[in-house]
Amino acid sequence: MKRGADVGRLRRVIAQNVRRLRKAQGFSQEGFADACGLHRTYIGAIERAERNVSVDNIERMADALGLEGWELLRSSAT
């Protein structure tokens, strides 16, 4: 496993994608959390890259955004 700067890189990619895509679709954090069936503070922690997100929750967020889960993992998700 790599250490240093690469640790958490994918977590940061997910955080950036979730925030950008949520805002682009006009969701508040609370509205997005409701659409995902998750708690607002959990969504905030994901967007700050503080939480290690499970595959199940990636799928829930992607569904709410109308995406496939893998799209949240791409460095340039649209």
N, C-alpha and C positions, 0 to 999 in steps of 0.2 A: 504494500500500500504506500502511496506517495504521501509525503509529509510536507508541511510548510504551506506555500501559496496555493497549491492545488487542492488542499483539504477544504471541502465545502464549496468548491467551484460549482458543482451541479446544483447544490442547494441555492446558491446565489442566482443561477440561471432561472430556476423555478420561481424564486422570489420576484425577480424582475419581470418575468413573463406573466405571472399571476396579477401583479399590480397593473402592468400596462394593459393587459387584455380586459381586466375587470373595469378599469376606468374607460377604456375605449367602448365598452358596451353599456356604459352609464350606470354601473352598479356602485352603490356605496359599499363599504366593507360589510355593514350590517345586512344589506339586501343580498349581497353575494353569499354571505354566510348562511342566510336563510335558504337561498336557492340550492346550496350545497348540503344543507343539513348539518352544518358545522357551527361552532361558536365564533362570534365576531373577534374575540381576543385571540383565538387560534389563527384566524385568517391574518390578523395583524402580525402575529409572530412569524407566520410563513413569509409574509411580504418583507419582513426585516431579516429573513434568513436565520431566524433563531430556532426554528423547529426542523427536525428531520422528518419529512413528510412520508407517510406510508403510501404504498402503491394504491391502496383502496381510496385514500383521500385525494390522490392525484386524479384518479378516475372520477370521483365525485365533482371535483372542481372543473375538470375538462368537460364533463357532461353539462354542467351549469353554463359553461361558456360555448357549448356547441362544437367542441373540438374532440379529437382523439387524445388520450392521455399522453402519448409520446410527444405530442406537439408542445406540451409544457416543458419538455426536457431539452428541446432544441435551443441552441444559442440564439437563433433568429426566428423564433416562433412568430407567426403572423396572426 
